[in-house]
Every structure is written in structure tokens, then in C-alpha cells.
Amino acid sequence: MLTAKNINKFYGKLQVLKSVGVDIKKGEIVSIAGPSGSGKSTLLHILGTLDEPDSGEILLNGKPVNAMKGKQLAAFRNRHIGFVFQFHHLLPEFSALENACIPGWIAGRRKREVEEQAKKLLIVLGVGERLDNKPGELSGGEQQRVAVARALINTPDIIFADEPTGNLDSVHARELHQLFFDLRKEFNQTFLLVTHNEELAQMSDRILHMKDGKIV
């Protein structure tokens, strides 16, 4: 599903990624692990089209993603890629349901259709009784589940998660770990995770270990 070849990235004279290659199959849960500064988050952001490589090629379902620019790239990202970050980035003035709906509305889908799908997702994710609550009225674990619903709303090909449990206590972190596997079982969802959490990494199908800008 996702292939990256010879990805290089410089910040000034510092080379952060050194000819990195990645292959992810549909339905896989893959973790990227390694010490701080090894290039994990940079690689994830480049694969997720949030940043550009200085050289190399990225293909998602055979489409050359890094050849797209501007509105075309934004529309492709909205439709095919989901994101979950360490900090949930929910909009505080909107309810849980509205936050989950936003990418669907941006995609121009029918309002009611998006809301119905968001309700179903939030129920599956265990926050179906919190639809009208704003983020400030939710626990950290509930906020992250709403963020997962938002990532899933457009039925993306792949979800990129950058330290998704880094801001959660051990109980909520374990629940979120299990949730990813439940979603894979129910929707055949594909995940690429950056994590320092050894338990989550070990649960994954594969671990890509990074060191000094390379997969080792």
C-alpha cells in the first residue's frame, strides 16, 4: 500500500534522513522505534505529506504522493490519510461529534451522512455517550478517542500516529493500543506508529528501528 524509496531530508547542513526505504502492506500495524533525534517523526511527517523530502519517492496505492502540490495534495491527504498525534488537537469550541466530523465536511460530503458515520465511530470507540461534550469536558483518553474517530471519518487508506499514547497514563495508553488492533480487525485499518512505548511496539506486526537517520 505504502512504499517509500531513498528518502533524504536535510535541515541546513544536517542530514536527518539518509536514503530511507519503507514498505507497508494493507492491514499492517507497524511501529517505528528508536532514540530521540533518530528521525522517526520526520519520516512519519514526510510519509504523511506534512513535510517534503529533499529527494526520494513516496507511493500510496501506486500514486506518486510527493509529486502533488497545493490543493491537489491537501485534497488527497484529506481523503486518503488519517493522523493521530500525541496532543489531540481537538477544537475546543466544538463538540466531540463536530470535531470528528470536520474532515468529512472539509471533503464536501453531505452533512447528515458525515454525522451518522461519526456517531457510529464514536460509539465503536467507546465515547458514544459524550457526543455533545466539548474537549474540556472529556478525559485525556476520551479526547484521544475522538481524535481517532476524526482520523477515521473519511475511511483513509492509512493512519499515521505520532506518539499517540505519549500524553496518556498507562491505563488509557493500554486501552488505545488495544483500540488500534480492534480497528484493524473490524475495518482492516492500516497503521504506522511512532512510539517510545515498548509495549505498543512489541504488539505491532513489525518494528522498524531507526538510528542516525537510517532504518537499521
C-alpha positions, 0 to 999 in steps of 0.5 A: 500500500505504502512504499517509500524509496531513498528518502533524504531530508536535510535541515541546513547542513544536517542530514536527518534522513539518509536514503530511507526505504519503507514498505507497508502492506494493507492491514499492517500495524507497524511501529517505528522505534528508536532514540530521540533525534533518530528521525522517526517523526520526520519520516512519519511527517514526510510519509504523511505529506506534512513535510517534503523530502529533499529527494526520494519517492513516496507511493500510496496505492501506486500514486506518486504522493510527493509529486502533488502540490497545493490543493491537489495534495491537501485534497488527497491527504484529506481523503486518503490519510488519517493522523493521530498525534500525541496532543489531540488537537481537538477544537475546543469550541466544538463538540466531540461529534463536530470535531470528528466530523470536520474532515468529512465536511472539509471533503464536501460530503453531505452533512447528515451522512458525515454525522451518522458515520461519526456517531457510529465511530464514536460509539465503536470507540467507546465515547458514544455517550459524550457526543455533545461534550466539548474537549474540556469536558472529556478525559485525556483518553476520551479526547484521544478517542475522538481524535481517532474517530476524526482520523477515521471519518473519511475511511483513509487508506492509512493512519499515521500516529505520532506518539499517540499514547505519549500524553496518556497514563498507562491505563488509557495508553493500554486501552488505545493500543488495544483500540488500534488492533480492534480497528484493524480487525473490524475495518482492516485499518492500516497503521504506522506508529511512532512510539517510545512505548515498548509495549505498543511496539512489541504488539505491532506486526513489525518494528522498524528501528531507526538510528542516525537517520537510517532504518537499521 
